[in-house]
Amino acid sequence: MTTYTTKSGDMWDSIAYALTGNRDHTGVIMQANPHYANVYIFEAGITLNIPDLEAVTTYEDLPPWKRGE
């Protein structure tokens, strides 16, 4: 697990996009930081926990050829 320090105006989906290039892991990042679940727009300087996002892929997220279909 790593951390991310917010910049003024960051939002959950923009953080996920900045870290992974897409917004697919927004929920995972939010779940790792439940004490900020009610925050929509962050102020600068908040440290968030960022789980290992590479390990988050689920079976349903894989393309059919990787699922053996």
Legacy VTK file of the C-alpha trace (Angstrom):
# vtk DataFile Version 3.0
C-alpha trace
ASCII
DATASET POLYDATA
POINTS 69 float
0.000 0.000 0.000
1.197 3.495 -0.808
-0.108 6.952 -0.006
-1.285 9.923 -2.039
-1.310 13.523 -0.819
-4.222 15.477 -2.235
-4.045 18.719 -4.133
-6.747 21.340 -3.749
-9.710 20.356 -5.900
-8.906 16.650 -6.149
-11.916 14.340 -6.314
-12.050 10.565 -5.886
-12.335 9.849 -9.585
-9.617 12.321 -10.554
-7.262 10.691 -8.047
-7.982 7.247 -9.502
-7.430 8.605 -12.999
-4.153 10.288 -12.029
-2.841 7.071 -10.492
-4.057 4.515 -13.034
-5.086 6.307 -16.218
-8.760 5.415 -15.721
-11.463 5.771 -13.103
-12.138 2.051 -12.564
-10.477 1.933 -9.132
-12.352 4.875 -7.600
-14.402 2.633 -5.301
-11.360 0.678 -4.149
-9.550 3.867 -3.167
-12.637 5.123 -1.337
-12.959 1.835 0.570
-9.335 2.138 1.698
-10.131 5.576 3.190
-13.525 5.261 4.902
-12.904 8.252 7.185
-13.047 10.509 4.085
-16.046 8.802 2.449
-18.194 11.935 2.773
-15.623 14.186 1.104
-16.377 15.048 -2.510
-13.747 17.712 -3.231
-10.506 17.521 -1.268
-8.444 20.324 0.120
-4.678 20.146 -0.276
-2.511 18.095 2.046
-4.740 15.142 2.981
-2.892 11.837 2.939
-4.910 8.960 1.503
-4.066 5.265 1.590
-3.782 3.754 -1.884
-4.038 -0.046 -2.040
-2.141 -2.125 -4.563
-4.380 -1.307 -7.528
-2.778 -3.844 -9.842
-4.114 -6.654 -7.639
-7.686 -5.388 -7.770
-8.679 -6.780 -11.174
-11.608 -9.168 -10.907
-12.516 -12.051 -13.165
-15.324 -10.030 -14.743
-12.866 -7.248 -15.640
-10.778 -9.573 -17.783
-11.346 -9.776 -21.528
-13.082 -12.981 -22.713
-9.879 -14.519 -24.094
-8.235 -14.256 -20.623
-11.282 -15.844 -18.968
-11.042 -18.872 -21.258
-14.198 -18.028 -23.174
LINES 1 70
69 0 1 2 3 4 5 6 7 8 9 10 11 12 13 14 15 16 17 18 19 20 21 22 23 24 25 26 27 28 29 30 31 32 33 34 35 36 37 38 39 40 41 42 43 44 45 46 47 48 49 50 51 52 53 54 55 56 57 58 59 60 61 62 63 64 65 66 67 68
